[in-house]
Amino acid sequence: MTTTEQAEPAPAEDGAYAPVQTEETVTALRVTGTIPAWLDGRYVRNGPNPIGAIDPATFHWFMGDGMVHGVRLRGGRAEWYRNRWVRSADAAKALGEARPASAGVSVAANTTVIGHAGTTLALVEAGGACYALSDTLETLGVWDARGTLPGGGYTAHPKLDAVSGELHAISYRFDRPGLAQYTVVDPRGTVRRAVDVPVAGSPLIHDMGLTQRHVVVLDLPIEFDLPRAMRAVGVPEPLIRSGARVASRMIGRVPISGRLADLAASRLRNGDMPYSWSPEHPSRLGVLPREAPGAAVRWFEIPRCFVFHVLGAYDEVDDDGRATAVVVDGVRYDKAFDEDLHGPDGASTRLTRWRLDLVTGAVLETTVDDRQQEFPRIDERFIGRPYRHGWSTGLMQDGTGRVDDRILAHDLVAGTTTSHSLGEGVEVGELVFVPSSPDAEEADGVLMGFVHDRTTGADRLELRDAGTLEPVAQVHLPVRVPHGFHGNWLPA
């Protein structure tokens, strides 16, 4: 059974990135294999999906309106598939719906979707408003941690401490240069701690690291690009050229007015992304004790690079229980948003480890796996603790258009990586690990995520055994799911 709500068509991007223009509810989904009976909940994933017309010359894929896709699994069955636009103020207006004005900046809430304190949350960064969703993915309203979230914005990558149940985050706003914000949201959904952390300029901080004692802040060389933002809001080019040098000097020193920030966000909703590679910006990782003031952050210079996503982090401790080093694993980019201004395509990536010595101040950078990859994930019960296993999506393209994406399974103790193909032409999104029980051994469970088969044009929810990478089940979707960002399993 299928029900559909439709918006005006938008020009398609290529292939599996092309937006869909219908909201659908599909029941009685066909399944190949056997869905484990212990899976009772929803797989949900967020991503860009522009409403209405876009300009291909300026459109940046990261900036499209948010659309959340979900599949409900229970009792060995796939009960439904749903997709819904996240109703930010601007998205609701584009859909012709009356919505109350949002708090914060109304950019597209398109980056991830999580569950916390009994609520499903569609999240975005850079000061954008986040939204609470119903179990069936309808937008309920702005989420601001019960009015306790300072500044109105949040992050796309909070980290859940599985022991305390607290949600840790490093947030940033392009109109608050020189500062990031560290917040801790308690299990009831209220902010119990918020401190400002000094950073250089106005960096893009997409992710963070969390250990049992510290948070890790990424201060890296992608930075707010004021001339690009000025173009986006319609400033004439002669004024941009004459003011660009002064504007560049102002970035990191002078806050941007709230009116300009709101106008820029509205115009940028389905347009250009006002961040670019900044070679003058430092490359460094900050280590801040969890309960210390923001000024206590300690910086470690690393070789020039950018990191969108952290696999994991943990403390090394001595026999007396003192932390002597912080270990951080993440996907390293040599450079990003430099020549290609429409996305991170063509960038060189590798899974990398940084060991930050808290005693000597030394940094050791080593390559864990040098294959092209993204979307690293661990068993999230081990966030902040030493872990052995991690998984990422291997982006295997040979430059001729041939696609053979892989699942890469990393054994961080043995120092080995297993590569598994889902077949030529299969494009793999992010895969999340779901343990078979709350007390299951690490890597005892399934990997889950959307994949797209270029040869047939079909999409499916793929379930793989996390240990062997062999198929467990496939939920076949009669509709297309455009490539997107981050997904999670939300238990019932």
C-alpha positions as CSV (number, residue, x, y, z in Angstrom):
1,M,0.0,0.0,0.0
2,T,1.3,3.4,-0.9
3,T,0.1,6.9,-0.1
4,T,1.7,10.0,-1.6
5,E,1.9,13.8,-1.1
6,Q,3.6,15.7,-3.9
7,A,5.5,19.0,-4.2
8,E,6.4,20.9,-7.4
9,P,9.2,19.2,-9.3
10,A,12.8,20.3,-8.9
11,P,15.5,19.8,-11.5
12,A,17.3,16.6,-10.8
13,E,20.9,16.2,-9.9
14,D,22.6,13.1,-11.4
15,G,21.7,9.5,-10.5
16,A,21.0,8.5,-7.0
17,Y,21.6,12.1,-5.7
18,A,18.5,13.4,-7.5
19,P,15.9,14.7,-5.1
20,V,12.4,13.1,-4.9
21,Q,9.4,15.3,-4.8
22,T,6.9,13.1,-3.1
23,E,6.2,12.1,0.5
24,E,5.2,8.5,0.7
25,T,4.0,5.9,3.1
26,V,4.5,2.3,1.9
27,T,3.4,-0.8,3.8
28,A,3.8,-4.5,3.2
29,L,7.4,-4.3,2.1
30,R,9.1,-7.3,0.4
31,V,11.9,-8.9,2.3
32,T,14.7,-11.2,1.1
33,G,16.4,-13.2,3.8
34,T,15.3,-13.1,7.5
35,I,15.0,-10.0,9.6
36,P,16.3,-10.9,13.1
37,A,13.3,-11.1,15.5
38,W,15.3,-9.0,18.1
39,L,15.1,-5.9,15.8
40,D,12.2,-3.9,17.1
41,G,12.4,-0.2,16.1
42,R,13.1,2.2,13.3
43,Y,16.0,2.7,11.0
44,V,16.0,6.5,10.1
45,R,18.2,8.5,7.9
46,N,18.4,12.2,7.1
47,G,19.7,14.0,4.0
48,P,19.4,16.9,1.5
49,N,16.4,16.9,-0.7
50,P,15.6,20.4,-2.3
51,I,12.0,21.6,-2.5
52,G,11.4,23.4,-5.8
53,A,13.8,24.7,-8.4
54,I,17.5,24.9,-7.8
55,D,20.3,26.5,-9.7
56,P,22.8,23.8,-10.7
57,A,25.6,26.4,-11.1
58,T,25.5,27.3,-7.5
59,F,23.7,24.5,-5.7
60,H,25.8,22.7,-3.1
61,W,24.6,19.2,-2.3
62,F,25.1,19.8,1.5
63,M,22.5,22.6,1.5
64,G,19.3,21.0,0.3
65,D,16.1,20.9,2.4
66,G,16.1,18.0,4.9
67,M,14.2,14.8,4.3
68,V,14.1,12.0,6.8
69,H,13.5,8.4,5.5
70,G,12.5,5.6,7.8
71,V,11.8,1.8,7.9
72,R,9.9,0.2,10.8
73,L,11.1,-3.3,11.7
74,R,9.2,-5.5,14.2
75,G,8.7,-9.3,14.7
76,G,10.8,-10.2,11.7
77,R,8.7,-7.9,9.4
78,A,9.3,-4.6,7.6
79,E,6.0,-2.8,8.5
80,W,6.5,0.5,6.7
81,Y,8.7,2.9,4.8
82,R,8.1,6.7,5.2
83,N,9.8,9.8,3.9
84,R,9.0,13.3,5.2
85,W,10.5,16.7,4.7
86,V,11.6,18.4,7.9
87,R,9.4,21.4,8.3
88,S,11.8,24.2,9.0
89,A,10.2,27.6,8.6
90,D,11.5,28.0,5.1
91,A,10.7,24.4,4.1
92,A,7.2,24.8,5.3
93,K,6.8,28.0,3.4
94,A,8.1,26.3,0.2
95,L,5.5,23.6,0.7
96,G,2.8,26.1,1.0
97,E,2.1,25.3,4.7
98,A,1.6,27.7,7.5
99,R,4.1,27.2,10.3
100,P,5.1,29.3,13.3
101,A,8.4,31.1,13.1
102,S,11.3,28.9,14.2
103,A,13.9,29.7,16.8
104,G,17.5,30.0,15.6
105,V,18.5,30.2,12.0
106,S,16.1,28.5,9.6
107,V,18.6,26.5,7.5
108,A,17.8,23.0,6.3
109,A,17.8,20.5,9.1
110,N,19.2,17.8,6.8
111,T,22.2,16.1,8.4
112,T,21.3,13.4,10.9
113,V,18.4,12.0,12.9
114,I,18.8,10.6,16.4
115,G,16.7,9.7,19.4
116,H,17.2,11.2,22.9
117,A,15.0,11.6,26.0
118,G,12.1,9.9,24.2
119,T,12.2,12.2,21.2
120,T,13.3,11.8,17.6
121,L,15.5,14.7,16.6
122,A,16.5,16.0,13.1
123,L,19.8,17.8,13.5
124,V,21.9,20.3,11.6
125,E,24.9,22.5,12.6
126,A,26.2,26.0,12.2
127,G,23.5,27.6,14.2
128,G,20.5,26.1,12.4
129,A,17.4,25.2,14.3
130,C,16.9,21.5,15.1
131,Y,13.4,19.8,15.1
132,A,11.5,17.2,17.0
133,L,9.8,14.5,15.0
134,S,7.0,12.1,15.7
135,D,7.5,8.3,15.5
136,T,6.0,8.5,12.0
137,L,8.5,11.3,11.1
138,E,6.1,14.3,11.1
139,T,7.6,17.5,12.3
140,L,6.4,18.5,15.8
141,G,8.3,21.7,16.2
142,V,11.7,23.3,17.1
143,W,13.9,21.4,19.5
144,D,15.8,23.5,22.0
145,A,16.3,21.1,24.9
146,R,13.3,22.4,26.7
147,G,14.4,26.0,26.3
148,T,17.9,25.4,27.8
149,L,20.0,25.2,24.6
150,P,22.0,28.5,24.5
151,G,22.2,30.3,21.1
152,G,19.4,28.3,19.4
153,G,21.8,26.0,17.4
154,Y,23.3,22.6,17.9
155,T,25.5,20.1,16.1
156,A,25.1,17.3,13.6
157,H,27.3,14.9,15.6
158,P,26.5,14.7,19.3
159,K,28.0,11.8,21.2
160,L,26.0,9.7,23.6
161,D,27.8,8.5,26.7
162,A,26.2,5.0,27.1
163,V,27.1,4.9,30.8
164,S,25.7,8.3,31.9
165,G,23.0,8.6,29.2
166,E,24.3,12.2,28.6
167,L,24.6,13.7,25.1
168,H,27.8,15.6,24.5
169,A,28.2,18.1,21.7
170,I,30.6,20.7,20.1
171,S,28.5,23.3,18.3
172,Y,29.5,26.4,16.2
173,R,27.8,29.3,14.5
174,F,29.2,31.3,11.6
175,D,27.9,34.4,13.3
176,R,29.9,33.7,16.5
177,P,33.5,33.7,15.2
178,G,36.3,32.7,17.6
179,L,34.1,30.4,19.7
180,A,32.7,26.9,19.7
181,Q,30.4,25.7,22.4
182,Y,30.5,22.5,24.5
183,T,27.2,21.3,25.8
184,V,26.0,18.3,27.8
185,V,22.3,17.4,27.6
186,D,21.2,15.1,30.4
187,P,19.0,12.0,30.0
188,R,15.8,14.1,30.5
189,G,16.7,16.3,27.5
190,T,17.9,19.4,29.4
191,V,21.3,21.1,29.0
192,R,23.2,20.7,32.3
193,R,26.5,22.2,31.1
194,A,27.4,24.8,28.5
195,V,30.8,26.4,28.1
196,D,32.4,28.5,25.3
197,V,35.7,27.1,23.8
198,P,38.1,29.5,22.0
199,V,38.9,28.5,18.4
200,A,40.8,30.2,15.5
201,G,38.7,32.3,13.1
202,S,35.3,30.8,12.1
203,P,35.9,27.1,11.3
204,L,33.5,24.4,10.2
205,I,33.4,21.8,13.0
206,H,31.3,18.9,11.8
207,D,32.2,16.3,14.4
208,M,34.0,15.8,17.7
209,G,35.7,13.2,19.8
210,L,34.6,12.0,23.3
211,T,36.6,10.0,25.8
212,Q,35.7,9.0,29.4
213,R,37.6,12.1,30.6
214,H,37.8,14.6,27.7
215,V,36.2,16.1,24.6
216,V,38.2,16.5,21.4
217,V,37.6,19.7,19.4
218,L,38.4,19.8,15.7
219,D,39.8,23.2,14.7
220,L,40.7,22.6,11.0
221,P,41.1,24.6,7.8
222,I,37.6,24.9,6.3
223,E,36.4,28.3,7.3
224,F,33.4,30.6,6.8
225,D,33.8,32.4,3.4
226,L,32.2,35.8,3.7
227,P,32.5,36.8,0.0
228,R,30.6,33.7,-1.0
229,A,28.0,34.4,1.6
230,M,27.7,38.0,0.4
231,R,27.1,36.7,-3.2
232,A,24.4,34.4,-1.9
233,V,22.5,37.2,-0.3
234,G,22.7,39.4,-3.4
235,V,25.5,41.9,-2.7
236,P,26.7,43.4,-6.0
237,E,30.0,41.9,-7.2
238,P,31.9,45.3,-7.2
239,L,31.1,45.8,-3.5
240,I,32.2,42.2,-2.8
241,R,35.5,42.7,-4.6
242,S,36.1,46.1,-2.9
243,G,35.2,44.7,0.5
244,A,36.6,41.2,0.3
245,R,40.0,42.1,1.8
246,V,38.5,44.0,4.7
247,A,35.9,41.3,5.2
248,S,38.5,38.5,5.3
249,R,40.3,40.4,8.0
250,M,37.1,40.7,10.0
251,I,36.3,37.0,10.0
252,G,37.1,35.6,13.4
253,R,37.0,39.0,15.0
254,V,33.7,40.7,14.4
255,P,30.3,38.9,14.8
256,I,27.9,38.9,11.9
257,S,24.6,40.6,12.6
258,G,21.6,38.4,13.3
259,R,19.6,39.9,10.5
260,L,22.4,39.2,8.0
261,A,22.8,35.7,9.4
262,D,19.0,34.9,9.0
263,L,19.0,36.4,5.5
264,A,22.0,34.4,4.4
265,A,20.6,31.2,5.8
266,S,17.3,31.7,4.0
267,R,18.9,32.4,0.7
268,L,21.4,29.6,1.2
269,R,18.8,26.9,2.0
270,N,19.1,25.3,-1.4
271,G,22.1,27.2,-2.7
272,D,25.8,27.7,-2.2
273,M,27.6,26.7,0.9
274,P,29.5,29.6,2.5
275,Y,32.5,27.6,3.7
276,S,35.8,26.9,1.8
277,W,39.3,25.7,2.2
278,S,41.5,28.2,4.2
279,P,45.2,27.3,4.0
280,E,46.1,30.0,6.6
281,H,43.9,28.3,9.2
282,P,45.7,26.0,11.7
283,S,45.2,22.3,11.7
284,R,44.9,21.3,15.4
285,L,43.0,19.1,17.8
286,G,41.9,20.5,21.2
287,V,41.7,18.3,24.3
288,L,39.3,19.7,27.0
289,P,38.6,17.9,30.3
290,R,34.8,17.3,30.4
291,E,34.2,19.4,33.5
292,A,36.8,22.1,32.9
293,P,36.2,25.7,31.7
294,G,36.5,26.2,27.9
295,A,39.8,28.2,28.3
296,A,41.4,25.0,29.6
297,V,41.5,23.5,26.2
298,R,44.9,22.2,25.2
299,W,45.8,22.4,21.5
300,F,47.9,19.8,19.5
301,E,49.1,20.8,16.0
302,I,48.7,18.1,13.4
303,P,49.8,17.9,9.7
304,R,47.5,20.0,7.5
305,C,44.2,18.2,6.8
306,F,40.5,18.2,7.4
307,V,38.3,15.7,9.2
308,F,34.5,15.5,8.7
309,H,34.0,12.3,10.7
310,V,35.6,10.8,13.8
311,L,35.5,7.0,14.1
312,G,36.1,7.1,17.9
313,A,38.4,8.3,20.7
314,Y,39.6,7.1,24.0
315,D,42.1,7.8,26.8
316,E,45.3,5.9,27.5
317,V,45.8,5.7,31.2
318,D,48.8,4.7,33.4
319,D,48.8,2.2,36.3
320,D,47.7,5.0,38.7
321,G,44.6,5.7,36.5
322,R,45.9,9.0,35.1
323,A,45.2,9.8,31.5
324,T,48.6,10.0,29.6
325,A,47.3,10.3,26.0
326,V,44.2,10.7,23.9
327,V,43.8,8.5,20.8
328,V,41.5,9.8,18.0
329,D,40.6,7.9,14.8
330,G,39.0,9.7,11.9
331,V,38.8,10.0,8.1
332,R,41.5,12.4,7.0
333,Y,41.2,14.6,3.9
334,D,44.3,16.2,2.5
335,K,42.1,19.1,1.3
336,A,38.4,19.7,0.8
337,F,36.1,22.5,-0.6
338,D,39.1,24.0,-2.5
339,E,38.6,23.5,-6.2
340,D,35.3,21.6,-6.2
341,L,32.8,24.1,-4.6
342,H,29.7,21.8,-5.0
343,G,30.7,19.0,-2.6
344,P,33.7,16.9,-1.4
345,D,34.0,14.9,-4.7
346,G,37.5,14.0,-5.8
347,A,39.1,14.5,-2.4
348,S,41.6,12.0,-1.2
349,T,40.7,10.3,2.1
350,R,42.2,7.7,4.4
351,L,41.4,6.3,7.9
352,T,44.0,7.9,10.3
353,R,44.9,7.7,13.9
354,W,46.3,10.6,16.0
355,R,47.9,9.9,19.4
356,L,48.0,13.1,21.5
357,D,50.6,12.7,24.3
358,L,49.3,14.6,27.3
359,V,52.7,14.3,29.1
360,T,55.1,15.4,26.3
361,G,52.7,17.3,24.0
362,A,53.9,15.1,21.1
363,V,51.6,14.1,18.2
364,L,51.9,10.8,16.4
365,E,49.9,10.4,13.1
366,T,49.6,7.0,11.5
367,T,47.5,5.6,8.7
368,V,45.1,2.9,9.7
369,D,43.8,2.2,6.1
370,D,44.7,4.1,3.0
371,R,41.7,3.2,0.9
372,Q,39.2,5.9,-0.2
373,Q,36.4,5.8,2.5
374,E,33.9,7.8,4.5
375,F,31.1,7.4,7.1
376,P,33.1,5.6,9.8
377,R,31.1,4.0,12.7
378,I,31.8,1.9,15.8
379,D,29.6,0.0,18.2
380,E,28.3,3.1,20.0
381,R,28.2,1.3,23.3
382,F,32.0,1.8,23.2
383,I,31.9,5.6,22.6
384,G,34.6,7.1,24.9
385,R,36.1,3.7,25.7
386,P,38.8,1.6,23.9
387,Y,37.2,-0.3,21.0
388,R,38.4,-3.0,18.6
389,H,36.1,-2.9,15.7
390,G,35.0,-0.1,13.2
391,W,33.3,0.0,9.9
392,S,33.3,2.5,7.0
393,T,32.0,2.8,3.4
394,G,34.8,2.2,0.9
395,L,34.2,4.5,-2.1
396,M,35.6,2.4,-4.9
397,Q,35.4,4.2,-8.3
398,D,38.0,3.9,-11.0
399,G,37.3,7.2,-12.9
400,T,35.4,5.6,-15.7
401,G,32.0,5.7,-13.9
402,R,32.3,2.1,-12.7
403,V,31.1,1.8,-9.1
404,D,32.0,-1.0,-6.7
405,D,31.5,0.4,-3.2
406,R,32.8,-1.7,-0.3
407,I,32.1,-2.3,3.3
408,L,35.4,-1.9,5.1
409,A,35.7,-3.7,8.5
410,H,38.6,-2.4,10.5
411,D,40.2,-4.5,13.4
412,L,42.0,-1.7,15.3
413,V,43.8,-4.2,17.6
414,A,45.0,-6.6,14.9
415,G,45.7,-3.7,12.5
416,T,43.8,-5.4,9.6
417,T,41.0,-4.3,7.3
418,T,38.6,-6.6,5.5
419,S,37.0,-5.3,2.3
420,H,33.7,-6.7,1.1
421,S,31.9,-5.8,-2.1
422,L,28.1,-5.8,-2.5
423,G,28.5,-6.1,-6.2
424,E,29.4,-3.9,-9.1
425,G,27.1,-0.9,-9.5
426,V,25.9,-1.0,-5.8
427,E,26.3,2.3,-4.1
428,V,26.6,2.0,-0.3
429,G,25.5,4.7,2.2
430,E,26.5,5.0,5.8
431,L,26.0,1.7,7.8
432,V,25.2,1.8,11.5
433,F,26.0,-1.1,13.9
434,V,23.1,-2.6,15.9
435,P,24.1,-5.0,18.7
436,S,22.1,-8.2,19.0
437,S,21.3,-7.5,22.6
438,P,22.3,-4.8,25.2
439,D,25.1,-7.0,26.6
440,A,26.2,-8.6,23.3
441,E,30.0,-8.8,22.6
442,E,31.4,-6.0,20.5
443,A,30.6,-6.6,16.8
444,D,27.9,-9.2,17.6
445,G,25.0,-7.7,15.6
446,V,24.1,-6.3,12.2
447,L,25.2,-3.4,10.0
448,M,22.2,-1.5,8.6
449,G,21.8,1.2,5.9
450,F,20.4,2.2,2.5
451,V,22.0,1.0,-0.7
452,H,21.3,1.9,-4.3
453,D,21.7,-0.6,-7.2
454,R,22.7,1.3,-10.4
455,T,22.1,-1.7,-12.6
456,T,18.4,-2.0,-11.6
457,G,17.7,1.5,-10.2
458,A,16.4,-0.1,-7.1
459,D,16.9,0.9,-3.5
460,R,16.9,-1.3,-0.4
461,L,17.6,-1.4,3.3
462,E,20.6,-3.7,3.7
463,L,21.3,-5.8,6.8
464,R,24.7,-7.5,7.0
465,D,26.3,-9.6,9.7
466,A,28.8,-7.2,11.3
467,G,31.3,-10.0,11.9
468,T,31.3,-11.8,8.6
469,L,29.8,-9.1,6.4
470,E,27.5,-11.7,4.8
471,P,23.9,-10.9,3.9
472,V,21.2,-11.2,6.7
473,A,18.2,-9.5,5.0
474,Q,17.2,-7.0,2.4
475,V,14.1,-4.8,2.7
476,H,13.2,-3.9,-0.9
477,L,11.8,-0.4,-1.4
478,P,9.4,0.4,-4.2
479,V,10.5,4.1,-4.2
480,R,13.9,5.7,-4.6
481,V,15.9,7.0,-1.6
482,P,18.3,9.7,-2.7
483,H,21.8,9.5,-1.2
484,G,22.0,11.3,2.0
485,F,24.0,11.8,5.2
486,H,23.6,10.0,8.5
487,G,21.3,7.3,9.8
488,N,20.7,5.6,13.1
489,W,18.7,2.7,14.6
490,L,16.2,3.9,17.2
491,P,14.9,1.0,19.3
492,A,11.2,0.9,20.1
